[in-house]
Amino acid sequence: MKEGIIILYLGLIIIACLFFYSQRASLSLVADSKLQLPIKRMEMLIVFAPFVSVVVFSILFLTVLKGQLADRISHALIVFSLWIFFTYFIKTLFGYWKNKNILLVTFVGILLTLYFIIQLTPLDNYTKLVFLKIGNFSFIIGIVLIILFYSNYLHKRKFGFARVN
């Protein structure tokens, strides 16, 4: 069963590389103006999702989800990071669909991210495939994915590269 965890690691590394490539490739491009509203809404979702998630999961963990707290929190971190990458790839696909390189990269990113979301969203699957094999290391993976995403994404927005005309 070590193959499953190796596939997960490789998949997460590929997702991160696709994200970095699409970030760099879109620096000099201007997003499609016809899709400005959906792109802006997805950007708002990406920026505010961590805050909403922390509030929602804090309430859930304190009230309803009291058992298996460690695997539930690490599960939430990893699945949240996958959803954020998925949303970013969809936003990029909408904004730069005329560029064939970005189109291919984002399409592969969408499919790969969606595959891992489907595989890891059920807590039983996640526990069996990830948490029982690597334990608390899964916290590090989730946190690193979130930090990688937001450090790059917000850095790009800070300098005005995420513009829509």
Secondary structure, 3 states (H helix, E strand, C coil): CHHHHHHHHHHHHHHHHHHHHHHHHCCCCCECHHHHHHHHHHHHHHHHHHHHHHHHHHHHHHHCCCCCHHHHHHHHHHHHHHHHHHHHHHHHHHHCCCCHHHHHHHHHHHHHHHHHHHHHCCHHHHHHHHHHHHCCHHHHHHHHHHHHHHHHHHHHHHCCCCCEC
